Amino acid sequence: MFKKVNPKQNFPELEEEVLKFWDKKKTFERSVEDRPADKTFSFYDGPPFATGLPHYGHLLAGFIKDVIPRYKTMQGYKVERVWGWDTHGLPIENIVEQELDFKSKTQIKEYGIDKFNEKCRTKVLEYAEEWEKIVARTGRWVDMKNAYLTMDQEYMESVWWVFKNLWDKKLVYKGHKVMPYCPRCATGLSSFEVGLGGYQDKTDKAITLKFELEDEPNTYILAWTTTPWTLPGNLALAVGKDINYVTVVAGKAKYILAEDRLQTYKELIGAKVQSKIKGKELLGKKYKPLFNYYNNDTSRQARGKKAFEIIAGDFVSTEDGTGVVHIAPAFGEDDYNVARENDIDFFMPVNDLGEFQVEVPEYAGKNVIHAETNEQIIKDLGGKVLKEEDFSHQYPFCWRCDTPLIYKAIDSWFVRVADLKEKMLAENKKVYWMPDFVGKGRFAKMIEDAPDWNISRQRFWGVPLPVWTCEKCGERKVFGSVAELEKATGKQINDIHLHKMVGLKLSCKCGGEMKIVGEVLDVWFDSGSMPYGSIHYPFKNQDKFEKDFPADFIAEGIDQTRGWFNSLLVLGTALFGKSPYKNVVVNGTVLAEDGQKMSKRLKNYPDPSVVMDKHGADAMRFYLMMSPAVRAEDLRFSEKGVDEIVKKVVLTLWNSYSFFVTYASLDNFTPNGKLNPKNVLDKWVISKTNELTKNITDSMEAYDLSTSCRYLLEFMDELSNWYIRRSRKRFWKSENDGDKNAAYETLYFVLTTYIKLLAPFMPFVTEEIYRNLVAVDKKAPASVHLADWPKYDEKAIDGGIENEMDIVRRIVEIGLALRNESGIKVRQPLASINVATVTGKLHRDLEKIILEEVNVKNLQLTKGSGLKGSGIIVKGLDIKITPELKSEGIARDMIRYLQDTRKKAGFNVEDRINTKWEASDQRVAGAMKKFSDYIAKETLSMEFSEGKTESTYSETIKLDGKEVWFGITRQNR
């Protein structure tokens, strides 16, 4: 009935064959099409960029996105899985800039936005083909042929619809704010983009400056800064109203600083305190500017604002510096806000490229992020610098180009997240997060602290803001569809990218001309619109959207708490007042084995494709799914760990399967599906299998993949190293009695159940085993992934038997440990073992297991006082070896040598043999003769007799230190 199993199977080759099978039979397509349309499980897949090959982070998230849908499909749900590509934004622009050797945004404008954008379009799917190959090789089922692209007109139109809805709800506004800004990319970043880029160690020049008070010559207020380049923009100094300040006399000069900071500067200015005052007494005092750039601005007088004055700031502290903060309203959020509150003017000396403008002639054209710029400013300040030092700190870098960010005031478009916070927090509480601490802790805190979302970028390749503004009256018009724009312009629109829109002008009712604002949307706005754009909602697929929204499940890395998870929630809450997802699995970061970030340059990790070609995708999937990385923790990737899974799960399962098929084929066993266990081992393993099914189902429903894997790993060890090993002789019986058939039925039930539970995690090897064990039945589904998820029988779970078997295994473990301590090998029988248990009783079959496993003749059971549950006390092991026991030990050694020799000779398990032997020692010979029938039975020897003759295979060994020759010859059965 079953095809022969190759015991030395090459698993990567097996996986390639399974891939061909799936492709030929359209198994993935059937897994979707064959499920009922009215029972759906919706899944949103976050789109990646195809700007490089997938790494372990992509594969980790991809495996999670494959395991859950496979599980839900087996539960009878229709789970559509459509791939998507992120195609806009800086990742693409940076590639094109590098190819064109562009260093600034100005060069792009000179080159032509139209040519630049079209070049971006050609780079979008450069690695798509390689992605498809690798994703398919991992066993992930996802429709990549019909993938959506965020640059497609239909997707972009849905994004416009989203923007227009937010506009109509008055959730979008244009504002002047200080924001994280990348001078290399020449665009502002949202707060969660800063989180994605992360912080790196950076050493800057920190200086303490002397600001001379205007009405008190030689009296200086001291301020400290780590960004000397912001000093040309200084317009105020901030103090804490309730902080204690001191005036220190040092020669002819006086210095003012926080009393708590005096100790730090004592060596420079001494500690001769003249007076003490509160910060509020300094408010309103004027000081002389370090530079005259602001005073040279002739327009400042018309604004009527203040400058170079001491003001109060709640953010001022005495933890570092001098307790006085230099305020440059153009370069700090706190600076900007406190300046506005105190009617301090605004002055911007830096352009979009992070370079000083002509208003600052000495430094015009110099980039503020370059160390030499800071050094030059410090040098030019000369005696105004009291102290210069190196200052190391964590500093934000751009998530795309790895450039140090600056904080800069810019005009930008924002979503009023503040208006949505309360609803977002309430909706987030309804979401099931795995792990919980990410969603209910980290993510919830991020929502609470989130500023308004900067959604515009001063870039080119992206979805343009659909806002047209009149140059004459400032009137704005926003479009939510291509049809609206076509109606307004009278032109057919086939592409709404920026370079196609900039020349599209509209007439304003005031007689002026309206032009598009010329900015593009943040790519996170693109991806956050995925539930709508991917199906061109609301222009199409209204029924599908209503059925699938919110998604039952999404999964991404922990960095997406500030990215995709956030943008989805903001837009879902703004549009529909609800979270667009119900369940979220958050994965952690895969690091190199040494704990460092994986780096192609350092080559500190193995190529995923090489690992799969060597160990198989199944092992890599299981290794990652069992790791802490599926619970938002970091994982140090180890190829040894993958190899361990091959040994502990893949090979162990394969050997168990091979064992079953080998003997079932010999006996022409045909399963009837009827379990009637009488043997205690059968009862135990059936109970364990049902319990496993229950536990796996519960953990999968909780999206707890690592726990599911742990259950599967532990069970495979119990099945192979306990049930099968203890039941081997039942399959070897020559007669096909009831016990032998029960063993076959039991093992068949266990294997076929186990492979279904394992299938979502190891789709390849389970498919191969299923096709041999189950799919030969024409009534069964053709694939394990089309089969139904196993159901457990609560009545079959027998806690009593499981508890007793646990007691047995603990007794065996301790007994074998005692033998080992005494230096007595297991094949040497001993007289007895003395054990105390809670009841002092065990099932007779269980007692027999202990006798055989520990290899003792007698088990002395007593009732132990004070023991509970499965508690035991092994009182002693009789290690005295009598001549009788010694002879039996010699016989058992002979059996072991014969079994090993059968394998070396390449004999089949069912082959009968003739065995001849000759011993040099009479005591050894006597043992061989005494136990000849026992040896013959255990080794399938039709003859076991003394005498040296020509044999197919012969060997000389030592038994009890004495030489023994034996030879074996295969005989017909």
N, C-alpha and C positions, 0 to 999 in steps of 0.2 A: 504493500500500500504506500509506503513512504520511500522517497528516493534516498540513495546512499549519501551520507554526510562526510565531507572531507574534514578529518580531524585536524588538519594543518591548514585550515582556510586562511587565505590572505584577505583580510577584511577591507582594506582600501579597494582591492579589485572587486570584491563582492558589492561594495557600494556603487561602483561604476555600473555594474550589471543591473542593480536595482534602479538606478537612474534611467537606464534604457527601458526597463520594464514600465516605469511610471510614464515615461514619455510615449511609449508605444500604446499603452492602454488608456492614456489621458486620465490617469488616476486622480490628479489634483483637480482637474476640471469636473470630474464625476463627484468628487467629495463635496463640491459646491452645488452642482446641478441636481444631484439626487436627494438633497435635503429639502424638506418642505418650505415653501416660500413664506408661510405664516409663522415659522418658528426660526427667527433670526437672532444672531449674536453679532452685534456690530463692533467693528474694530477700525480705529483710525491709525494710519501709519505715518509718522513724522517723516517728511521728505529730506533725504540727505543731498549733499552736493556731489556731483560726479567729477570733482576736480582732482581726485587722487584715488588710489586703490583703497578698498575697505581694510580697516585695521581691527584689532581685537575688540575695541569699544563698539564698533559697528556690529561685529559678529555676536557679541554678548547680547546686545539689545535685540538683534535679529533672531537669536535663538528663543528668547522670551516671547517674541512676537510670533514664533512658529509653534512653540509648545502649547500655549494656551488655545489658539485656534484649532490645533489638531485635537486637543482634549474635548473642546466644545463640539467639534464636528462629530466625534465618536459618541457624544451625548445626544446627537440627533439634531443639532442646530445647523442652520445654513450660515456659514461664515465666509463672507466675501473678503478677499484680501487683495487690494489693488495698490501697486507701488506708486510712488510719486517722486519727482525730482525737484529739488530746490535749484532754481536756475538764475536767480537775480542776485544783485548786491556785490559787495566788495570782494568776496572770494573769486568771482569771475573777473571783475575789473582789475584786481591786482595781478592776475595771470597775464592779462592783455598788456597792462602797463609794463610788466617785466619784459615781455616779448618786444615791445616797442621802445624799451629803455626810457620810459617816461619817469621823471622824478617828481612831477607836480601835476595838479589838476589843470593848470594853465596850458600845459602842453596838450592835454586832451582837447581843450576848446580850440586850440590852434589846428590840431589834426582834423577836427570835425567830429561833433557828437554822433552824427549819422554813421560815419565810417567806424568810429570806436564801438558803438552799440552793435553794429552788424558783426564786427570782429568778436565781440563778446558772445553773440549768438552762436558762432561757430565753435566756441570753446566749451559750451555748456555740457555736452554729453561726450566729451573726449574719452572718458574712461567707462562709459556706460556698458560697453560690450564686456569688458573685464569684470565689472560689477556683476553682470548677469551670470557669468560663468562661475564666479566664486560663490555667489549667493545660492545658485542651484547646487553646487558641489557640497555645500553645508547641509543640504537636505531641506532647506527652507522652501515652503510652498507659498508663492506670492505671484500675482499676475503682473509681470513686468512688460508684457507685450502691449497692454492697454494702459500703461502708466500715464498719470497726469503730469503736466509740466507747468510750473508756476508762470512761465513766460507765454503760455498759450493764451490766445485772445479770450477764450471762454473763461479761463481761470481768472484772468485779469479783470474781466468785466464783473465777475462776482466780488472781487476785491473792491472795485469801485462801488458796488451796491452796498457793501459793508460800510465803507467810508461815508457814503451818502446818508445811511441810516444813523450813523453816529452824529453826523452834521445836523440832521433834522432834529435829533434829540438834544442838540446843543451840548454835546459831549466833546466837540473838537473846537479848539481855539488856537490862535497864533499868538505867541508870547515871546518876550525878551527874557531869557534866563541864562544863568551861568550853568554850563553843562560840561561833563567829561567830553573832551574833544581830541580827535586824532589829527595832528598837523600833517602827517604823511597822507592820510586819506582825505583830509580837508573836510571833515564832517563831524557832527556831534554824535554821541552815542547815548543810548538809553542806559538807565541804571543797571538793568539786568545784563546788558552787553558788557558792562564793566566787570560784572561778576564772572562772565564767561572768559574774559581775557585773563582774569586772575591778577594777583599781585606778585611781584618779584622783588628780590633784594636789590636795592639801588643805593649807591653812595653819592650824596650831593654835598656841595659846599654850604654850610650853615654859617650865617654871620649875625653878629649883634651890632646894631647901628645906633649912632648918636643923632637924635633929632633935636636940634636946638630950639628952645622956646622963643617965640617972637619977642615977647616983652621982658624976657629975663636972659640977657646975654650970658654965655658960658654955662647955662643950665640946660642939661640934655636929658630928654626922656629916652630910655633905652628900649629898643624893640628887637626881636629875634625873628629870623626867617630862614627857611630852607630853600626858598625860590628867589634868589636875587634878581632874576630876570623880570619879576613882577614889580620891582621898585619904580621903574619909570611910570607905572600906573598908580602909584601910591597917592591917595587923596585924604587919608585920615589915619588916626591911631585909636585903637580901642582898648579900654581898661575895664576892669570889673568894678562896679559901683561899690560893692561891699568888701573888696579886697584891700588889705592894708599895704600901703606903699611907703617907702622911705626916701628921703633925700640924703645922699651921701656926699660928703665934701672930700675932694681929692685934689689938693693944690688949689689952683685958681678955678677949677671946674667943679660943677655939681651934677650928680647923676640921680635920676629918679627911676626906681624899679620896684617890683613887689618885694615886700619884706621877706617872704618865704624863699625868694631866689637870691638873696644877698650873698649867702654862703658860696654859691657857684661863682660869683664875680669878685669875691673878696681880694683875690690876688691881684686883680687888675685895677680895682678902684678903691681898695681898702674897705674898712667897715666903720668909718667915722660918720655915724648917723647924726644929721643936723636936726631933722624933724620927721614926724610920722603923720600921714594923712590917709583918709579913705579915698578910694578911687573916684567917688562922686565929686570930691573937691577939685579934681583935675578937669572935669568936664567943661568944654567950651574954650579951653586954652588953645591958642594958635601956636603953630611951630613953622619953622622955615623949611620949604620943600627941599628934597635932595636934588631934584632935577627941575628945570624950568619948562619942560615940554608942555605941561598942562597950561601954564600961564601964557605960553606963546599961542595958544588956541584962541583966536579972536572971537569965536562964537560963544565962548563960555560966559561972557558978561550978559549976553542976551538971555541965557537960561536962568540967571539969577540964583544959582546954586552955591552952596558952601564948599570949601575945600581946605585941607591942611588944618584940621581941627581935631581935638581929642573928644571922642564920643564913648558911650557905654556899650558893651557887648556881653550878652549873657553867656556866650561861649568861651569867654576868656577864663583861663585857669592858671594855676601856679605849678602845674606838673612839670613843665619844661620852659625853656626860654626865660623871659624877664617878667612875665605877667602883663606884658603889653603886646598887642597884636597889630602889625602893620596892615592897613586896609587898602586893597586895590579892587574897587567894585567890579572891574572887568574880568577878574580872575579868581573869584571864589564865591561860592553860594552864600556863605555867611556874610562875606564882605558886601556882596551886592544887596542883600536884604537889610543889613544894618545901615548901610549907606542911604538906602531909600527911606528908612524910618527916621533918619536924622537929617534929611534934605541935603545930603552930600552929593556932589555932581558925579557924572560918569565920564570916563575917558578911556578909549580903546586904542592903544598904540601898536597892536599886533594884528596882522592880516590873517586871512583864512589858511594860509600855508604855515602859520606859526612863526612868521618873520616880522621883525619890527618894521613899521611903516615909515614913510618919509617924514612924518611929524616927529620922529625920533632920529634925526639925521646921523648922529654918531654911530648908531647901531642899525640903521636901515638895511634891510636885506639879510640880517643875521637871524638864524633860527634859534628860538628860545630853548629848544631841548638840547642844544649842543653845549657841552661843558665849557668850551672856549668862550661862549657868549657870557655865561655867568662869571667866568674868570676875568673877562675884560671889564664887566660892570664893577666887580669888586675892586679891581685895580684903579678904575677911574674915580671911585668913591673915596679912595685914599684915606685921609684922617677921619672921615666920617664912620669908618669901620672900627669898632672897638675890639672885636674878636672874630677870628675866622677859624673854622674847624670842619673836619669831615663828619658827616652825619649819615649813618646807614639806617634805612627804613624800608618798609614794605610799600611798594609804589605800583599803581595800576598801569597795565600795558594794554595796547589794542589787541582784541581777540583775533583780528585778521592779519595784521602786518607786524605785530610784535613791537610797535613803536611806543615809547613812553607817552602817556596821555598828559594833556594839560587841562586845566579848568578855564573855560572861556565863555564870556557872554555872547550868545548868538540869538538870532531870530529863528524860531522854529515853530512847528505845528505840534500840538499836544492833545492827548486824550485825557479828559478829566477823570483820572483814576480815583481821585479823592471822592468824587460823587458816587463811585461804584463800590468803594471799600466795604461798607457795611453788608451789602448784598453778596459780594464776593466771599467774605468771611463766612457768612451763613451758608452759602452754597458749598464752600470747601468742607464744612463740617459734615455734609451729606456724602462726600466722596470717600470711598474705601481706599486707603493708601497702604501699599506694602513696600517698605515698612511704614508703620504708623508715625514714627517720629519725624519722618520727612514732611509728610503732609500736614499733620496737626501741630508740628513744632516749627521746623525751619521754613516751610512754605507759608504757613499761617502768619509767622512773624514777618516774613517778607512782604506779605499783603498789607499788614498793619503799617509798615514803615514805607511803603512804596510811594514815590513821588508821582506826579503826573507823567504820563508816558510820552517821550519825545518820539514821534512817529515819522518825522521827515528827515531826509538826508540830502545834502547838497551834492548829489552825485548824478549819475546818468543812466546806468543799466538797472532798471527796476520798474515797478508800476508807478507811473506818475500820479501825483496828487491831482484828482480831477477837479481842480479849482481854477477858474478863470477870473482874473481881476481886471477891473477897468483902470487904466493908467490915469484917467482924468478925474473920476469921482470916487474911486476906491470900491465901487460896488463889486460884489463877488457872486459868482454863479457856480454851483456844484452839480456835476452830472453823476448819476447812479447807473447809467447803462449806455451802451454804444448807440442804441436807437435814439435816446434823448439827444446825444451829441450830433448824430446824423440829421435829426430834425432841426436842430439849432443852426447847423452849418450848411445844410442842403447838400452835403457830400457823403459819399460812401466811405466808411471807415473799415479798413481791414487789419490795422495794426495800431494799437494805442500806446506804443512805447514813446518815450519822451521826444526822440528825434523826429517822430512823425507828428507830434502834437504842437511843437514849439511854433510852427508856422501857421497854425490853425487859429485864426482870429475871429472874434465875434463882435457884433455891434452892441453897444450899451445904449440904454434908453436916454442917457444924458448926451448922446452924440459921440461919446468917446469910443475907444477900441479896447476890447477885453483880450488879454493873453493868459495862457496857462502860467501858473506860478513858477513852474520850472524846477520843482523838487520831486524826488521820488520817495516812495514809502519805505520805511524800515522793512528789511526782509522778514523780521519777526511778525510784522503785520501780514505779510504774504502768507507765512506758514500758519499763523494763527487763524487765517481765513480758510484753512484747508477743509473743514467740514462743508463749506459752501462752494469754494472754488473747484474742488476736486470733482464735483458732479454738476457744476454750472448752475447751482441753486442761486436765486429762485426762478431763473429763466427756464430751467428744466428740472425734471426729477423731484417734483414737490412731494409726491407720495413716498418715494424712497427716502427723502430727507426726514420726513416726519416719522417714518418707521425706524430709522437708524439713529436719530438724534434724541438724547445724548448718546455717545458711544458707550457700549458696555465695557470697553477695555482699551487702554492705551499703555504704552511702555516706552521709556527713554531713560537716558542717564541722569544722574543727580544734578549735573550742570543745567539741565533743562528746567529746574525749578525757577530759574531766572529767565529762561528762554521760552520754549514751546509750551510747557505747562501753564506758564503765566499768560502768554499772549492768547492762548486758547480761552482761558478763563475770563480774561478781560473782555474779549469780544463776545463770548457766549453770554456773559452776564449783561453786557450792554445791549445786545440784540434781543435776547429772549428771556433775560432774567434768570438764567440757570447755568450751571456748570455744563460744558459740552462733553463731559466724561463722567462715568460712574465709578470705575475701578482703575487704579494706576499702580503699575509695578515700576519701581525706581531702581535702576542698577547703579553700582558704584564704578570706580575707575580700575581698569586693568593696567597694572604697572609691570615693569621689567622685574625679573627675579630678584634683583638687588634692591628693589624698592624705588628705583629711579623711574622717571617718566620714560615711556618707550620712545626710542629715538632711532630713526633710520640712519642718521649720521653716525651714531655710536654703535649701531648694529647690536643692540643689547637685548634683542628678543628674536625668537625663531619665526620665520615667515609662516603665516597661517596655512598657506597652500602646502608648504613643505610638511607641516605637522599633520595635515589631513592625508597627504600622500603616504606618510610613514605610519601613522597610528589609526587613521580613519576619522571621519567627521563625527561618527557616533560617540567615540570616546571624548573628543574635544567638546562636544555639546554637553555631555553628562558632567564632565569635569567643571565646566563653567556654570552649569545649572545647579550643581551641588555646592558651589563656592559661596562665600559671603558676599560676592559681587552682586548676587540677585537680591540682596537685602541692603543695597545702597552703601556697602562697605567696599574698601579697596581690596584688590586681589593682586598678589605677586604671582604672575603667571609662571608656571613651571612645567616644562615638557615632561619631566619625570612624573608629575601629577597626572598628566594625560595617559602616560604609559601605565601607571598604577590602575587607572580605570579599565584599560584594556585587560589587564590581568585579573582584576577583582570582579568585573562585571561582564565584559564582552566574552572573554575566554571561558570564564566559569559558566556563564549561560550556555555558550556554544558546546562546551564539554558535557554539560547536563543534557542538552538537546541531543548531542551525538550519541550519548549513552542510551537514551531512550530509543532513538531510531534504530540503533544497532540491534538491540535485543527484541524490540517490537517487530522488526522485519524478520528476524530469525523465527519468531513464534507466530508470524502472520497475524499479529494482533490488530483487531479493528475496534476502535472505541465505540461504545454505545451510549456514552454520556451518563451512565447510571453509577452513582457513587453509593456503595453500601459498605462503609469502612468498619472492619472488625479489628484489624491490627491497630495497636495504639499509635504507631508511627503515622499511619494513614489518617487517623482521627486528628492527630496533632497537626500535621501539615495542612490538612483541609481547614482546620480551625485558623491556623496562621494565615492561610491564603485569603480567607474571607475577612479576617481582621486587617490584612494588608490592603485589600480592596477598599474597605471602609476608611482606613487611615489615609490612603492616597486620595480618595475622593474628597475627604474632608479638607485635606491640605491643599488640593488643587482648587477647591471652591474658595479657599482663603488666599489663593494666589501665592502660596508658600512653596515655591519650587524646590528650594534647597532641602526642606523637610521631606518632601516627596522622594527626592533622590536618596536621602539617607535611609528611608524606609526600604526602598528598592535595593540598595546596596546591602543592607543588613539581612534582608530576606534571602538574597541570592547566596549569601554565605551559609545561612541556615539550611537552605535547600540542598546545596551541593555537599557541604562538609558535615551535614548531620543526616538529613533524610535519605539522600541517595546513597551516601556511604554506609549508613546503617541498613539500607534495604537491598544492597547489591545482591546478596545471596538469594533473595526472593526472586530476582530476575534470572539467576543462574540455574534455578531448578530445572531438571530435565522434564518433570511432569508439569503440565499446564493446569495446576489446581486452582481453587478459588482464591487463595491468598496471592498467588502470582498474578492472576487477572486483576484482582483488586489493586495491586501495586501499579499495574499498567494504567488502569483507569484513573487512579489517583494522580500519578505523575503526569499523565496527559492533561488532566484537568488543571493541575498546578501550572504546567508550562504554558498552556494556551491562555490561561488567565493572566499570568505574569507578563507575557509578551504584549498583551493589550495594554496593561498598565504602564509598561515601559515604552510603548510605541511613540508617544509624543516626544520623549526625550531621545530615544535611539531609533529613529524611523527606519534605518536600513537593515540592521541585523534582525529586528523584529519582523520586518516584511519578509525576509528570506525564510525565517523559521515558520512564520504563519503560512506561507505559500506551500510549505511541505507538510505541516501538521494539520492545517485547517482547510486551506483553499482547495485541497484535492476533493473536498466535498462540494459537488456542483451547486448545492443549495447555499453554500456559504459565500459571503462577499469575496470578491477577487483580491482584496487587499485588506491588511490589518487596519489600515486607516479609513476603510469604508465600513469596518465592523462596529458593532455597538460597544459602548463602554461597559465593562463587567459590572454586574450588580452583586452585592454581597448578601449572604443569608445569615441574618442575625442569630438564628437558631443553631447554625453550624459553628459559631464561635464559642468554644468550650474553654472558659477560663480555668476550670479545674485541671484539665489535661495540660494546658499550657503551663500552669503553675508547677505541676508535678514534673513536667519535662524540664523546666528551669532548674528544679531541685536535682534531677538526674544529671544534667549537664554541669552543674556546679560540683557535684560529688566527683564526677569524672575528671573535671579540671583539677581539683585538689588532689585526687588520687594519682593522676599522672604527674603532677608537680612533686608529690612525695617520692614517686618512683625515680624521677629525675634527680632529686636531691640525694637519693641513695645510690645512684649510678646503675640502676637496673633497667635494661632496655624493656620496651613494652611487650616484645614477643616472648619474653620469659614469664610464664605463668607464676602467680603467687598464691598463697593459701587463702588469705581473707583480707577484708577491709571492714572496719567498724565505724558505723555512722549513726548519729542521732539526728532525727527530724522532729517536726512539730507533732506529728501523729505516730511516728514510729512504724508507719506502714507505707508501702508503695505498691502500685499495680504490678502483678507478677511479670508482665512483659517488660516493664520498666526496670525491674530488678535484674532481669536477664541482660538488658542493655548495659547496666553498670558492670556486671560480671565480665561481659565481653570487652567493653571499652577499657576498663582498668586491668583486664586479664587476671582476674582472681577467681578462685574456685567457690568462695563463699562470701556472702554479704550479711553482716550482722547489723540489723536495724534495731535501734532502741528509741524510745520517746525521750526527747530532750526537754528539760525544764527551762522555762524562760524564753524559749524560741517562739518566733512569730512568723506568719506568712510562709515564705520559702526559705526561712533560716535553717541552716544545717551546721553540724559540728562533726568533722571527721576525726574520730578519736584515735585512730591508728591504722597502719597498714603493716600486715605481717610480712616481713621481708626475708624470712627464713626459707631457703631454697632446698627442698628435699631432692634425693636422686630421681624420684618420680617426676617432680616438677622440672628438673633439669632436662630429662629426656624429652618431655613435651616441648620445652623451649628449643631444643635442637631441631625437633620436627617442624616447628613453626618457622625457624630460620630457613630450613630447607624449602618450605613452601614459598617463602618470599623470594629466594634465589630462582626457583623454578618459574615463578610468575614473571619476574624480570627477564629471564632468558626467553620465555615465550615471545615477549614483546621484541627483544633484540632479534630473534629469528624471523620476525615478521608474520607470526601465526595469527590467525583470526581468533576472536574471543571464543568462538564456538568449536574450534578445532580440538579434536581429541589427540592425545599424544601417547607414545610409549616412552617410559623413562627407565633407564638403566643407571645403576650407581655402584661405586666402590669406595669404601672408607678404610683409612689406614689405622683407625683406632677402634677397638672392639666395643668400647662404651658408646661411641657415636653410632657404630653399625647397629648395636642393640636398639638404640633409640629409633633408628630408621625402620628397623623391622617391626618394632612394637607398634609404631604409628603409621605403618605403610598404607593401610586402608584410608586413614584420615588424610594423609598426604595425597594419595591418588585422587580422592574425591575433590579436594580443594583445587587441584591442578588439572583436572580433567584427564588424568593419566589412566588409560585402559589397562596398562601394566606398569607396576612400580616394583622392580625386582633388582636384586644384587647381581653384579656381573658386568664386566667391561666389554662392550661390543661397538661396532661401527655405528655411528649415529649421524643424523642430519646436522645437529649442533651439539657441541660438547664444551665443557668448561671444568676447570679445577678451582675449588673454593676452599675456604676454611670454616669448619663448624666447631665451635668450642675450642678454637686454636688448632684443630687437627685437619689435615688435608682430606678432601672428599672430591672424587671425580664423578661427574654425571653426564649423561648424554640423552638428548630427546629426539624423537622422530615423529613427524606428523602421521596420523592415522585417519582413515576415512571415518566419517561419523556414522 
